Amino acid sequence: MLTQQNIIALRMERQFLSCKANEQEYCKLYRDTQPGQNVYWNGFGDPPSITFRANFNDIEYNRERQRTRELVKGRFQGGNLGWIESDDMELFACLCRKPLDKPTFVHQTFLDLIEREGPMNIKLMKEMTGMLVKEITPVLHRLQEAFLIYEDQYDGEWDRGWYKFQEMFPNANFQKYTKIEALNWIGSCFFCVEIFSIQY
């Protein structure tokens, strides 16, 4: 007999709240709940972890996936930082990208700088432009939201390179899916439907 209690128990089991996931189950769970948000007070540069749902050390496991760029960082869901599997970048870019139709002079300056000089960190950008870090950071974040540049955070170091997005994801096609098509594709899992129905 199907009861409310049975439904809740099944949901808890499928979300690994009443039991813990092995590595194979964990990978599916992680993918279904992406983009993962950084944990408050988490170690700098660490991808999110869902340790209480895993029967192994998922912090080290995800740190290795971050190092090999299997997990990558971007700005999704209203510009919030999140982590996804790199194979899904095109899909999430189609859903979350905020096009920069009218770049300002400053936006164009940084795009041209990265185009001309190649990947660089914020310290070098500061030296080359004379701007302050607090002025540079919002510009980079806006370019990141437009998926024009990519912050390569593959470890926990502060000194991260910023690349042209297409250099890191040359096959990403922003026209492959409409936002609705991307949402429907992602919506095959319960978690994403719940998260993105609020945002979009």
C-alpha positions as CSV (number, residue, x, y, z in Angstrom):
1,M,0.0,0.0,0.0
2,L,1.3,3.4,-1.0
3,T,1.3,5.8,1.9
4,Q,2.7,9.2,2.6
5,Q,5.1,7.6,5.0
6,N,6.3,5.1,2.3
7,I,6.8,7.9,-0.2
8,I,8.9,10.0,2.2
9,A,10.9,6.9,3.1
10,L,11.6,6.1,-0.6
11,R,12.6,9.8,-1.2
12,M,15.0,9.7,1.7
13,E,16.5,6.4,0.4
14,R,16.9,7.8,-3.1
15,Q,18.5,10.9,-1.8
16,F,20.8,8.9,0.5
17,L,19.5,10.5,3.6
18,S,18.6,7.2,5.3
19,C,21.6,5.3,4.0
20,K,25.0,6.2,2.5
21,A,26.1,6.2,-1.1
22,N,29.0,4.3,-2.5
23,E,31.3,5.9,-5.1
24,Q,29.1,5.0,-8.1
25,E,25.9,6.1,-6.4
26,Y,27.6,9.2,-5.1
27,C,28.6,10.3,-8.6
28,K,25.0,10.1,-9.8
29,L,23.8,11.9,-6.7
30,Y,26.4,14.7,-7.1
31,R,25.5,15.1,-10.7
32,D,21.8,15.2,-10.0
33,T,22.3,17.9,-7.3
34,Q,24.6,20.2,-9.3
35,P,25.6,22.9,-9.4
36,G,26.9,22.3,-6.0
37,Q,27.3,25.3,-3.8
38,N,30.4,26.0,-1.8
39,V,30.0,25.0,1.8
40,Y,30.1,27.8,4.4
41,W,33.5,28.0,6.0
42,N,34.7,25.2,3.6
43,G,38.4,25.2,2.9
44,F,39.3,27.7,0.2
45,G,39.2,26.2,-3.3
46,D,37.5,23.0,-2.2
47,P,34.5,21.8,-4.2
48,P,31.3,21.2,-2.3
49,S,31.0,17.9,-0.4
50,I,28.0,16.0,0.7
51,T,29.9,13.9,3.2
52,F,27.0,12.9,5.4
53,R,25.5,11.1,2.3
54,A,28.7,9.2,1.4
55,N,30.2,6.0,2.8
56,F,33.8,7.1,1.9
57,N,35.9,10.3,2.1
58,D,34.2,12.4,-0.5
59,I,36.3,15.5,0.3
60,E,39.5,13.9,-1.0
61,Y,37.5,12.2,-3.8
62,N,36.1,15.6,-5.0
63,R,39.5,17.3,-4.5
64,E,41.0,14.9,-6.9
65,R,38.1,15.4,-9.4
66,Q,38.7,19.1,-9.0
67,R,42.5,18.7,-9.7
68,T,41.8,16.7,-12.9
69,R,39.1,19.3,-13.9
70,E,36.3,16.7,-13.8
71,L,34.6,19.2,-11.5
72,V,34.7,22.8,-12.6
73,K,33.5,26.1,-11.1
74,G,31.2,28.6,-12.7
75,R,28.6,31.3,-12.0
76,F,25.1,29.8,-12.2
77,Q,21.7,30.4,-10.6
78,G,21.7,34.2,-10.5
79,G,25.5,34.6,-10.5
80,N,26.2,32.3,-7.6
81,L,29.3,30.2,-7.6
82,G,28.8,26.5,-8.1
83,W,30.5,23.3,-9.2
84,I,29.4,21.0,-12.0
85,E,30.9,18.1,-13.9
86,S,32.9,19.6,-16.8
87,D,30.9,17.5,-19.4
88,D,27.8,19.4,-18.4
89,M,29.2,22.9,-18.9
90,E,27.6,23.5,-22.3
91,L,24.2,22.5,-20.9
92,F,24.5,24.8,-17.8
93,A,25.9,27.6,-20.0
94,C,22.8,27.5,-22.2
95,L,20.6,27.6,-19.1
96,C,22.4,30.1,-16.9
97,R,24.3,32.4,-19.2
98,K,23.6,36.1,-18.9
99,P,24.7,37.5,-22.3
100,L,26.7,40.7,-22.3
101,D,25.1,42.4,-25.2
102,K,26.5,45.9,-24.5
103,P,29.9,45.5,-22.9
104,T,31.3,48.6,-21.2
105,F,34.7,50.0,-22.0
106,V,36.1,48.2,-18.9
107,H,34.5,44.9,-19.9
108,Q,36.0,45.1,-23.3
109,T,39.4,46.1,-21.9
110,F,39.6,42.9,-19.9
111,L,38.4,40.8,-22.7
112,D,41.0,42.3,-25.0
113,L,43.7,41.9,-22.4
114,I,43.0,38.1,-21.9
115,E,42.7,37.7,-25.7
116,R,46.0,39.4,-26.3
117,E,48.1,38.3,-23.3
118,G,46.5,34.9,-22.6
119,P,45.5,33.5,-19.2
120,M,46.5,35.6,-16.2
121,N,45.8,36.1,-12.6
122,I,44.2,39.2,-10.9
123,K,47.6,40.4,-9.6
124,L,48.9,40.6,-13.2
125,M,45.7,42.3,-14.3
126,K,46.1,44.9,-11.6
127,E,49.7,45.6,-12.7
128,M,48.7,45.9,-16.4
129,T,45.6,48.1,-15.9
130,G,46.4,50.1,-12.8
131,M,43.0,49.2,-11.4
132,L,42.4,48.0,-7.9
133,V,41.4,44.4,-7.1
134,K,38.0,45.6,-5.8
135,E,37.4,47.3,-9.2
136,I,38.6,44.3,-11.2
137,T,36.7,41.6,-9.4
138,P,33.1,42.7,-10.3
139,V,34.1,43.0,-14.0
140,L,35.5,39.5,-14.0
141,H,32.4,38.2,-12.3
142,R,30.1,39.8,-14.9
143,L,32.3,38.3,-17.7
144,Q,32.1,35.0,-16.0
145,E,28.3,35.2,-15.8
146,A,28.3,35.7,-19.6
147,F,30.5,32.7,-20.0
148,L,33.1,34.8,-21.8
149,I,35.9,34.0,-19.4
150,Y,36.6,31.0,-17.1
151,E,38.3,30.9,-13.7
152,D,40.5,27.8,-13.5
153,Q,40.4,26.8,-9.9
154,Y,41.8,23.3,-10.0
155,D,43.4,23.5,-6.5
156,G,43.1,25.4,-3.3
157,E,45.7,28.1,-4.2
158,W,44.8,31.8,-4.4
159,D,46.8,32.4,-7.6
160,R,44.2,31.3,-10.2
161,G,44.3,31.9,-13.9
162,W,41.5,33.5,-15.9
163,Y,41.1,32.2,-19.4
164,K,38.9,32.8,-22.4
165,F,35.9,30.5,-21.9
166,Q,36.2,29.1,-25.4
167,E,39.9,28.2,-24.8
168,M,38.9,25.9,-21.9
169,F,35.6,24.7,-23.5
170,P,36.1,25.0,-27.3
171,N,33.1,22.8,-28.2
172,A,30.6,24.6,-26.1
173,N,27.7,25.9,-28.2
174,F,25.5,28.5,-26.5
175,Q,22.9,28.0,-29.2
176,K,22.5,24.2,-28.7
177,Y,19.7,24.5,-26.2
178,T,17.2,27.2,-25.4
179,K,16.8,27.9,-21.6
180,I,13.6,25.9,-21.6
181,E,15.2,23.0,-23.4
182,A,18.2,23.0,-21.1
183,L,15.9,23.2,-18.0
184,N,13.8,20.3,-19.3
185,W,17.0,18.2,-19.9
186,I,18.3,19.0,-16.4
187,G,14.8,18.5,-15.0
188,S,15.1,14.7,-15.5
189,C,16.2,14.7,-11.9
190,F,14.0,15.8,-9.0
191,F,16.6,18.1,-7.3
192,C,17.3,20.2,-10.3
193,V,13.6,20.8,-11.0
194,E,13.1,21.9,-7.5
195,I,16.1,24.3,-7.6
196,F,15.7,25.8,-11.0
197,S,11.9,26.2,-10.9
198,I,12.5,28.8,-8.3
199,Q,15.2,30.6,-10.3
200,Y,13.9,30.5,-13.9
